């Protein structure tokens, strides 16, 4: 299949590389020229705009940072809906506001184009090895049509419900992961302050009720989990800025639903503070580095 791929950044490049490995042809576009050059080096053809990539493709995938980026890519000048043929299927794999997904889906439907949302979980390591978890929202027939392509990118493809439902599942998942990363980092900083060996504490927690996926796979303390970002100067993984964005989506959704939330806003603020201290493009487990103890000379 000839696939248009718009958004060839940190996650997009390894994803399109897996499509190429599985025999698909990929036509790539990104507004950032360095990102587009990276996609071309991996074997993708270059498009001059999102519309051009869509025009020559049988299916379009987007992997973009935020809701405004997605809406611009689909609805803006030289955007996807300007170039794509009627009846084609678009798969947005970005993590965005569910309401934005529904707006884009409606605009696509008005042009005779089909749209599903399919955000992913697993970060760069799973993007590279093609084992992402993919949460899909859309019409069941469209999901089944996209499934063979999605299977090139992920090991677990779950149809959650109608358009926007994939985004709901993703922001709920990232609420848990983001809060867990802050909690694990706080716990290990406290233990460190008392002189407890982090390796021993890891052994204790891994056999207790506090065990988490975050600790098992992306332990924030360097040297404890081989493939953790902490061992590579917190190279993402999943950037702090993006996790802060996703927690913001969860907090915003909760506000719209009149659901009280307390822990998610606090975790978001910790991540935003880490970002303001220059850690925004590091993996979100870098919050452990941000949570250094203050000087013993401090009053509290």
Secondary structure, DSSP 8 states (H G I E B T S, - for coil): -EEEEE--SHHHHHHHHHHHHTT-EEEEE-SSHHHHHHHHHTT-EE-SSHHHHHHT-SEEEE--SSHHHHHHHHHSTT-HHHH--TT-EEEE-S---HHHHHHHHHHHHHTT-EEEEEEEESHHHHHHHT-EEEEEES-HHHHHHHHHHHTTTEEEEEEEESTTHHHHHHHHHHHHHHHHHHHHHHHHHHHHHTT--HHHHHHHHHTSTT--HHHHHS-SSTTSSTT-GGGGTT--SSBHHHHHHHHHHHHHHHHHHT---SHHHHHHHHHHHHIIIIITTSBGGGHHHHT----TTS--
